[in-house]
Amino acid sequence: MSQEPVGDFGLIGLAVMGQNLILNAADHGFTVVAFNRTVSKVKTFLDNEAKGKSVVGAESLEDFVSKLKKPRRMMLLVMAGKPVDDFIEALLKAGVEKDDIIIDGGNSHFPDTNRRTKYLSSKGIRFVGSGVSGGEEGARYGPSIMPGGNEEAWPYIKDVLQSISAKSDGEACCQWVGDEGAGHYVKMVHNGIEYGDMQLICEAYDILKRGLKIPDKEIADVFAKWNTGVLDSFLIEITRDILYFNDDDGTPLVEKILDSAGQKGTG
């Protein structure tokens, strides 16, 4: 005998962002169904981080779909590109039905989201492409969320997305931004601005450091001053904190960090 579905919201992809969004949604009173392609990760998550929370594991995609209340609200947090299409096809085979909602919360290229919205709409399934910003910390305690796609989905997902999002002056940092790939387009612009900011900060640091030969602590003082004026922002603030931070031997930690960065698809 099949059990009555219990899940308010389903999430596929248990990397750090996925796990943190699940815990965030559970904290806001939703019962979340969790699934991961490597199924052993689901059990590990339930036995550790999600222990005692309103999180239910799924052992297969069929199991995942069957545990969700209709219209099913499902979010994918998997690598952008082919994995998103693969999961969409797998969900269609696993029993996703007309009026169900699939949200892609990864950093997808907006033309892909345009295509997926149209494709799923032809099957009666509502697709949403949403930018999610704020990294691991944001995912856990309140990210900025930029949903776009099939607007018919918005009334059904608004409560979940706005409750887990960050709040500014009491307002949710999550509003519907437009149709098809609009959400991912906004996220792309957001990322472009952020990386431009980071480049500016690096160049300012480089001029102070290599050009003017100023010690790290004094450069930190400069950033601290900038952070009290029009430049007051999270990126200036963390640059200040990094430059003030000393290693156990009292020397600036920044001097010991390799001047290179890996590429994982984010800044």
Secondary structure, 3 states (H helix, E strand, C coil): CCCCCCECEEEECCCHHHHHHHHHHHHCCCCEEEECCCCHHHHHHHHCCCCCCCEEECCCHHHHHHCECCCCEEEECCCCCHHHHHHHHHHHHCCCCCCCEEEECCCCCHHHHHHHHHHHHCCCCEEEEEEEECHHHHHHHCCEEEEEECHHHHHHHHHHHHHHCCEECCEECECCCEECCHHHHHHHHHHHHHHHHHHHHHHHHHHHHHHCCCCHHHHHHHHHHHCCCCCCCHHHHHHHHHHHCECCCCCEHHHHCCCCCCCCCCC
